[in-house]
C-alpha cells in the first residue's frame, strides 16, 4: 500500500512539474498580467481606439532602405533562383565609401570597442573572451575564407548577426559598419601581406627592427636587501 501511495505521489509531482514547465512566463509572472497593447486589438488608451500606431509625421526609420541599397544592405541585385527557391545573394565587392584615414580611424575605434572583445585586436580570434567560449569560439577573420569574402558579406553579418553572434545594427550606424569593414580589410592586409610585396622604404624600416622585438622583456633582477646595500 505504501509503495502504491509513493508512486501516486511521485506521479502527481512529475505532472505538476510538467505543468509548471509549460508556463513560459514562470520566471516573470507579471508578463501576462501587465497592461499593454497588442496588435490588431482595440486600445482604451488612445482616443481613436487603435493600438497599432502610425509613425510620427515627417519621420523615417533609422534603417530605411534608401535609393542606394548597396550602401544600406551591402548587396547587389539578387542572382538566379537556387534549388531552395531562394535567390542567390550577390554582395558588394568593396566598401562603397571613399577610403580615408578618417574612415579607418573610425573603423578602428568601433572595431576595438565592439569586435575585438571576441575576435581579438588583430581579428585573429585570440582574446580573453574567446578562451571562455568553449561551445563555439569566434573564428579568426584572418582565415583565407574570410579574407576572400566580399565586403558586403561582412557588412551583412555585422548588420544581421550570424550563428551565436548577435546583430550590431543598433550599436553601429551604416557608416560605422562600413568603417569597421574597411579597418578589417586593413588588418587582413597587414597580417597576410608578405614582406617582399611591401614598398622598399617600408621593407627597410621593418628589416631594421630588432629580431626579438616581440619577445617578452627579461625579468628585472631582484632588489638587494637593505643590509647588503649597507655592506657595499
C-alpha positions as CSV (number, residue, x, y, z in Angstrom):
1,X,0.0,0.0,0.0
2,X,2.8,2.3,0.9
3,X,4.6,1.6,-2.4
4,X,1.4,2.4,-4.4
5,X,1.0,5.7,-2.4
6,X,4.6,6.7,-3.1
7,X,4.2,6.0,-6.8
8,X,1.0,8.1,-6.9
9,X,2.7,11.0,-5.1
10,X,5.7,10.8,-7.4
11,X,3.4,10.8,-10.5
12,X,1.5,13.8,-9.1
13,X,4.8,15.7,-8.5
14,X,6.0,14.9,-12.0
15,X,2.7,16.1,-13.5
16,X,2.9,19.3,-11.5
17,X,6.5,19.9,-12.8
18,X,5.4,19.4,-16.4
19,X,2.5,21.9,-16.0
20,X,4.9,24.4,-14.5
21,X,7.5,23.7,-17.2
22,X,4.9,24.6,-19.9
23,X,4.5,28.1,-18.5
24,X,7.0,30.2,-20.4
25,X,6.5,33.1,-18.1
26,X,7.3,31.2,-14.9
27,X,10.3,33.5,-14.3
28,X,8.3,36.6,-14.9
29,X,4.6,36.1,-13.9
30,X,3.9,39.8,-14.5
31,X,4.5,39.3,-18.2
32,X,0.9,38.1,-18.7
33,X,-0.8,40.5,-16.4
34,X,0.9,43.8,-17.1
35,X,-1.0,46.4,-19.1
36,X,0.0,46.5,-22.7
37,X,-1.5,47.0,-26.2
38,X,-1.4,44.0,-28.6
39,X,-1.5,44.3,-32.3
40,X,-4.9,44.3,-34.0
41,X,-6.6,44.8,-30.6
42,X,-8.7,47.8,-29.6
43,X,-7.0,50.1,-27.1
44,X,-8.7,52.2,-24.5
45,X,-5.6,54.4,-24.1
46,X,-5.8,56.2,-27.4
47,X,-8.8,58.3,-28.4
48,X,-9.1,56.6,-31.8
49,X,-9.0,53.1,-30.2
50,X,-6.1,51.9,-32.3
51,X,-3.3,50.1,-30.6
52,X,-1.1,49.9,-33.7
53,X,0.2,53.5,-34.1
54,X,1.5,55.2,-37.2
55,X,4.9,56.7,-37.2
56,X,5.0,60.5,-36.3
57,X,4.6,62.6,-39.4
58,X,7.8,63.6,-41.1
59,X,10.0,60.8,-39.6
60,X,11.7,57.9,-41.3
61,X,13.0,54.6,-40.0
62,X,16.7,54.6,-38.9
63,X,17.5,51.8,-41.2
64,X,15.4,53.0,-44.1
65,X,16.3,51.4,-47.5
66,X,17.4,54.5,-49.5
67,X,17.9,54.8,-53.2
68,X,21.4,53.4,-52.6
69,X,20.7,49.8,-51.4
70,X,24.4,48.9,-52.0
71,X,25.2,51.2,-49.1
72,X,22.4,50.2,-46.7
73,X,22.2,46.5,-47.4
74,X,25.7,45.6,-48.8
75,X,24.0,43.7,-51.7
76,X,23.8,44.0,-55.4
77,X,20.6,42.8,-57.2
78,X,19.9,39.2,-56.4
79,X,21.2,36.5,-58.7
80,X,19.3,33.5,-60.1
81,X,16.9,31.4,-58.1
82,X,18.6,28.5,-56.3
83,X,17.1,24.9,-55.8
84,X,15.9,26.0,-52.3
85,X,13.7,28.7,-54.1
86,X,15.8,31.5,-52.6
87,X,17.6,34.0,-54.9
88,X,21.4,33.7,-55.0
89,X,22.7,36.7,-52.9
90,X,25.2,39.0,-54.7
91,X,27.3,41.1,-52.3
92,X,29.1,44.3,-52.8
93,X,32.7,43.5,-53.5
94,X,34.4,46.6,-51.9
95,X,33.5,49.2,-49.4
96,X,31.1,51.7,-51.2
97,X,32.5,54.7,-49.3
98,X,35.7,56.7,-50.0
99,X,38.5,55.2,-48.1
100,X,40.2,57.8,-45.9
101,X,42.3,58.0,-42.8
102,X,39.2,59.4,-41.0
103,X,37.1,56.4,-42.0
104,X,39.8,53.9,-40.9
105,X,40.3,55.7,-37.6
106,X,36.5,55.4,-37.0
107,X,36.6,51.8,-38.0
108,X,39.5,51.1,-35.6
109,X,37.7,52.8,-32.8
110,X,34.5,50.9,-33.3
111,X,36.3,47.6,-34.0
112,X,38.3,47.8,-30.8
113,X,35.2,48.5,-28.8
114,X,32.7,46.2,-30.4
115,X,34.5,43.5,-32.3
116,X,37.9,42.9,-30.7
117,X,36.4,41.7,-27.4
118,X,35.7,38.4,-29.1
119,X,37.7,38.4,-32.4
120,X,40.8,39.9,-30.9
121,X,42.7,43.2,-31.6
122,X,44.2,41.6,-34.7
123,X,41.0,39.8,-35.8
124,X,42.7,36.5,-35.3
125,X,40.2,35.1,-32.9
126,X,42.6,35.4,-29.9
127,X,41.0,37.2,-27.0
128,X,40.3,36.5,-23.3
129,X,36.6,36.2,-24.1
130,X,37.3,33.7,-26.9
131,X,39.1,31.4,-24.4
132,X,35.8,31.2,-22.4
133,X,33.6,30.4,-25.4
134,X,34.1,26.6,-25.5
135,X,30.7,26.0,-27.3
136,X,31.9,27.8,-30.4
137,X,34.8,30.1,-30.2
138,X,34.8,33.2,-32.6
139,X,36.6,32.4,-35.8
140,X,39.8,34.1,-36.9
141,X,38.9,36.7,-39.6
142,X,42.5,36.2,-40.9
143,X,41.4,32.8,-42.2
144,X,41.7,32.8,-46.0
145,X,38.0,32.1,-46.4
146,X,37.1,35.3,-44.6
147,X,39.7,37.3,-46.4
148,X,38.1,36.2,-49.7
149,X,34.6,37.2,-48.6
150,X,33.2,40.3,-50.3
151,X,32.9,43.4,-48.2
152,X,29.1,43.3,-48.4
153,X,29.0,39.9,-46.8
154,X,31.0,41.1,-43.7
155,X,28.7,44.2,-43.6
156,X,25.6,41.9,-43.6
157,X,27.0,39.7,-40.8
158,X,27.6,42.9,-38.7
159,X,24.0,44.1,-39.5
160,X,22.1,40.8,-39.0
161,X,24.4,38.6,-37.0
162,X,25.4,35.1,-37.7
163,X,25.3,31.9,-35.6
164,X,26.0,32.9,-32.0
165,X,26.9,36.4,-33.0
166,X,24.2,38.9,-32.5
167,X,23.3,41.8,-34.7
168,X,25.1,45.1,-34.1
169,X,22.8,47.2,-36.2
170,X,21.6,49.0,-33.1
171,X,25.1,49.8,-31.9
172,X,26.7,50.7,-35.2
173,X,25.3,53.1,-37.8
174,X,25.6,52.3,-41.5
175,X,28.8,54.4,-41.8
176,X,30.3,52.8,-38.7
177,X,29.7,49.3,-40.0
178,X,31.4,50.1,-43.3
179,X,34.2,51.8,-41.4
180,X,34.7,48.5,-39.4
181,X,34.7,46.6,-42.7
182,X,37.4,48.9,-44.1
183,X,39.5,48.6,-41.0
184,X,39.1,44.8,-41.0
185,X,40.4,44.8,-44.6
186,X,43.4,46.9,-43.4
187,X,44.1,44.3,-40.6
188,X,43.8,41.4,-43.1
189,X,46.3,43.1,-45.4
190,X,48.7,43.8,-42.5
191,X,48.7,40.2,-41.3
192,X,48.7,38.4,-44.7
193,X,51.0,40.5,-47.0
194,X,54.5,39.0,-47.5
195,X,57.3,41.4,-46.7
196,X,58.6,41.1,-50.3
197,X,55.4,42.8,-51.5
198,X,56.0,45.9,-49.5
199,X,57.5,49.1,-50.9
200,X,61.3,49.2,-50.5
201,X,61.3,52.0,-47.9
202,X,58.7,50.2,-45.7
203,X,60.6,46.9,-46.0
204,X,63.8,48.6,-44.9
205,X,62.1,50.0,-41.8
206,X,60.8,46.6,-40.9
207,X,64.1,44.9,-41.5
208,X,65.8,47.4,-39.3
209,X,63.7,46.4,-36.3
210,X,65.3,44.1,-33.7
211,X,64.7,40.4,-34.4
212,X,63.4,39.8,-30.9
213,X,61.2,42.9,-30.7
214,X,58.1,40.9,-29.9
215,X,59.9,38.8,-27.3
216,X,59.0,39.4,-23.7
217,X,61.4,41.6,-21.7
218,X,63.7,39.7,-19.4
219,X,62.7,39.9,-15.7
220,X,64.3,42.6,-13.6
221,X,66.9,41.4,-11.1
222,X,65.7,41.2,-7.5
223,X,66.5,44.3,-5.5
224,X,69.3,43.7,-2.9
225,X,68.3,43.5,0.7
226,X,68.8,46.6,2.8
227,X,71.6,45.0,4.8
228,X,73.5,44.0,1.7
229,X,73.4,47.6,0.3
230,X,75.0,48.9,3.5
231,X,77.8,46.4,3.3
232,X,78.6,47.5,-0.2
